[in-house]
Amino acid sequence: MTKLRSIKDIELEIIQKNIDWEILASIIPRKRSKVGRKPDYSEDQMLRMMMLQDIESIEYDTDMARKLKSNPSYKEFCGFIDKSPAHDKISRFKRALNPKTWKKIHEKMDEMLEESGVFENDELCGDGTKIPLPKNVDIATWGATSNNDIFFGMWLMTLNSTQTELVRDFSIGTAKIGQI
């Protein structure tokens, strides 16, 4: 496999080698139907694609679909042989994963990497990202960043590996003044 750009010290080959994608895909609740055709892409292929998109910091699904078509290494990492998903299939798959399922997948992936020694002698650092929301949203509250930027919304709080910069844990909660 061609070496891909990766965050800090973790290469996609390390993830590929230490993650059992079928186990991660088994966490996704099955929606069995006796009618209709078989999906074009397996759940483990789509999970690989989501992880690749996150690790490579590809923000938009349209950009991810374009990169999958033009980069053979991306296709190989995801397990796509002849064709790769269009942006609407990528978006639909992401929307179908509820937050609790995504959290379980993330925790299992972290456990697999931990067991394989990827995080040996590692430390953690916390980070918060504001998620601004419209003022008519019931779940949002007022918060402020460390530089006193006041906003209405929620926080994404992450615990990151200092060696690999991978997110080890995350939570989303209401914003608070003086939270960070």
C-alpha angles and dihedrals in degrees: 000000000000113000109254129206106269139179115273111303102349119091125197088242089065091053092044091051097046104038124082099208094189090060090050091047090051089065090066110094110247119240102201119191128179090210132056132045131295114270116264092230132036122241091245091054090051092047090052089051092050092050091047091050091051097044093046091046095236101164104190129054090222089058091047092052090049093049092048089056095047103036116066091191091058091050091048093049091052095043096241109151113179104003139010131218123275119237093262092058090048091051093045092052092050093049091051092060108086118213095254092053091047090050091051091050091049093049092049092049090050090050091052092050091045092052091050092055098248091132097043112146089003130148130206131232128189127230134181128203123191119233107201114208135184114276093243094064112111098210096055128090137181117278141163135218124229090269090053096255100158117212141163113236143058139303129243105207119193136184108210134194109246092210100047103016089228115147107250097183138358142183136184119217144153118293120253134191109252094013094132 
